[in-house]
Amino acid sequence: MARRRVTETVGPVLTASIRVLVHSNVLISLSATSLAVSTVLLAELSIDPLPLFIVFSVTMFVYSYNRIADFAEDSKNIPERASFTSRYGTSLLAVGIALYVLATALAVLQGIPAAPAMGIPLAVAVLYSVVGLKKVLLVKNLLVGLSWGLIPAGIGIYYGALWTTDVLFMAVFSTTMLTIAAAIFDIKDIEGDSEAGIDTLPVLYGPAVTRRVAVAATAVVALTVGALVWTGVLDPMYLLLEVFLAYVIGYSLVATADRGPLFYGFVVDAEHIFLAVLLALVEGVSRGAFAS
């Protein structure tokens, strides 16, 4: 009986906490930061909190801005998130702006070579929501993918390792995988996107075709990773990406329009948190960090 009461109490609290993390853009910002961590681990670089803070701050700003800019579509597609945005969106955007300004100032003061590129996220946000590139078939998905691909590239610039195989691969890998994830994400937005005149794969061809395309593309990536490891281009550590890719195929196969925001905002958006934790655990085991 006591265990049941605990479960009945903890369950709703945990769900509510996850909803806040998802709708406040904290989780997606942590996911972007996790991609930076994965790049650092795979490239065998040292963890530095500054670039991680910059990635978190920029992501928080961009997504907080987009939540307000996309409010009309969200009212149709994700009313729960739209309701959250109507209450807290302005405050979250203010936090995002403050973090973005602070991150930019730190980048300039630290003399980071890529500091001028801090203007790119703002440009991307404007192109996506204001200029209307999100209405062009696949351009929206590619824009999302390329934006996330800048994270490994930025890590490479910060560490002076941009042109290494590890960083270049992770930039291409993350661009590809986020493009795929963005296409899957569009499945939940069919109704609102149709009314707004936004052409997406699910709108034009339906969820089933979108799922098949996503799974096929992910399978090609998995084969490519395996081939690059087999030929010695990539370290065997990269085989852990196959676990990540299996995760992506798993959620792609079950993605439907009626799945709630926790599926897309948590299961899908947390994919890079999953990868970073996996890499960190294996790295820790290999170094004997958990040995008694």
N, C-alpha and C positions, 0 to 999 in steps of 0.2 A: 504493500500500500504506500509506504513512504517513498519507495523508488518510483512508483507511478506518479506521485505528487511532484517529485523532483523533475521527472520527465515532462510533465504537463506545464511546469513552470519554466524550465530551461528552454524547451523547444520554441515557444513563442518569442522569448527574449532573444534567442540566438537568431531566429528568422528576422526579427525586427532590426537587430544590429546589422545583419548582412544587408538588409534593404537600405539602411542609412549609408553604409559604406558604398553601395552600388550607386544610389541616387545622388550622393554628394560628390561623386567622381573621385573619391579617395581610393577606391579599389582599382579603378582603371589607371590611376596615377602610380599606384604601387606596382601594377602589372608592367607599366612602362619602365619603372625603375628596376624591376626584376629582369627585364630584357637587358638593361645595362649591366646588371650583375652577371648574368649568364655570359655576356660577351667578355667581361673581365676574366671570368673563370676559365672559359674555353681558350682565351688568348694568353692565359697564364700571366696576367697582369696583377698588380696589387690593388686591393680595395682602397679607394679614396672617397670619402664622403661628399666632396664638393661636386663632382660630376653627377653623382646620384641625386643630390639635392636639386641640381639644375634640371635634371630630367623630370623629377617629381613636380617641381614648380611649374615648368613649362606645360606639362601635361594637364595639371590642375587648371591652369589658366585657359588653355585651348578648349578643353571639354566643358568648363563652366560657361565660357562664351557661347559655345555651340548649343548648349542646353537652352539658353535664352533665345538664340537665333532660330532654333528649330522647334520653338514652343508650339506653333500651330500644328505641325506634323505630329509632334508627341501627344497632343491632345487627342488625336485620333488613334495613333498607334500604341502609345503607352500612357494612358490617362493617369496611372498611378505616379509615374515619373513627372508628368506635367504638373500634377497637383503639388508634388514636392518642390518642383522648380518655382511654382507660383508663390510658395511660402518662403523658400530659402535661396532661390536662384540669385537674387541680387547680392545677398550677403556672401554667397559662395564665390560669385564673380569678383567681388571686392577682395576677398582673400586670395583668389587666383591672381588678380592684378598685382597685389602687394608682393606675392611670392615671385611673380614673373619679374617685377622691377628689381627685387632684391637679388634674384639669380643673375639678372643681366649686369647689375652693378658689381657683383662678386666676380663675374667672368671678366669684366673690364679691368677691375682692380688687380686681379690675379694675372693679368696679361695673357689670358688663354687665347691662342691663335684664332680660334673660331668665334670669338666674342661678337664680331659684326653679324654673324649668322643667327644671333638671337632674335633678329627681326623676322626670320623665316616662319616660325610658328604663327606669328600674327598674320603674316601674308597668307599662309595656308588657311587659317580660320576664315579670313575674309573671302578668299576664293571659293571656299567650300560652301559657306552659308549665304554670303551677301551677293557675290557675283553670280552664283548659281551653278557652279560646276557640278554640284551634287545631282543636278537634273540630267546630266549626260551619261548615257549607258556606259558602265564600267569605269568612267573617269573618276567618279566618286570613290570607287573601290581602290583604284590605283593611287589616288591621292592619299587615301588613308594608309595604304601600304608603303608608299614612298616616304610619308611623314614618319612612320615608325622605323623605316630603314635608315633614317637619319640618326637614330639613337646609337647603333653600333658605330656608324661613321663618326659621330661626335666623340664617342669614347676613343676611337682610334686617333682622332686629332688631338684630344687632350693628352693622351699617353705617347704621342709621337709614333703611333703604330698604324696609321691609316692604311698604308699600302701592304700590310701583311696579309697572308692568306686567311688567317682566322677572322680578322676584322672585315675584310671584303666579303668573305663567305657569309658571315652573320648579317651583314647589311643586305645582301641579296636574299638570304633565307628569310629574314624578318619581313622584308618587303613583300615577298611571295606569300608568306603565311598570313600576314595581316590583310592582304588583298583577298585571300580565300575567306578569312574570318568575316570580313566586311560583307562579302556576298551572302554568307550564311546569316549574318545579322539582318540583312534586308528581308528575310523571310517573315520576320515578325512585323515588318512595316508595310506589308502589301496594301492594306486598306488606305492608310494615310498617303503613301507614295502615289497610289493610283489617282487619288483625288487631287493631289498637288501637281500631277503631271510629271512625276519623277520616274524615269525609265530605269528599272533594275532587272536583273535576271529573274527574280521571282515574279515581278509584275508582268513581264513579257512572256516568260516560258513556264512559270509555275514553280512551286517549291520542290517537286520531285526532280525536275531537271537540274535545278540549282544544287540539290544535294548530290546528285550523280556527278556533276561537274566538279564540285568541291572535293569529293572523295577521290575522283580520278586524278585531279591536280595534286592532291596530297600524296597519293600513291606514287606519282612521278617524282615528287620531291624525295620521298622515302628511298626510292631506287637510286636517285642521284646521290644522296648522302651515303648509302651503302657502297656505291661504286667509287666515290671519292675516298672513302676510308680504305677500301680494298686495294686501291692503286697507290695508297700512301700519301695522297694529297692532304688528307685530314687525319688527325690523331684518332686512335680508337675511341677516345672519350666521346667523340661525336656520335657514336652509335647510340648514346643516350637520347639523341634527338629522335630516334625511331620510336621510343616510348612516348615522347611528346606528340609525334605524328599519329600514333595510334590513338591518343587522347583526342586529337583533332578529328580523326575519322569517326571516332565514337560519337562525339556530339553532332557531327555533320549528319550522320545517319538518322538521328532522332529529332532533328530540328524541324519544328512545325510552327505555323502561325499562332497556334493557341497556347504555346508554352509561355509561361509568365516571365516577367523581367528578371527573376532570379536565375532562370536558365541562361538567358543571354547575358545578363549583367554580371553573373557570378561564374557559372560554369564555363562560358565562352571567354569572357573578359579576363578570367583568372588563369588562363592557359600559361602565360609566361611566369606567373608566380609558381605554378606547378613545376615548370621547367627549372627555374632558378633553385627551388628547394631541392629538387632531384639532383641537380649538379652539385649543390653545396653538400648534400648528404654523402654522395659518392666521393667527392673531394675530401670530406672529413674522414671518411672511412679509410681512404687510401693513405692519408697522412697519419692515421692512428689517433685521430682526435677523440674518438669515443672509447679508446682502450682504457681499461680500468687500471 
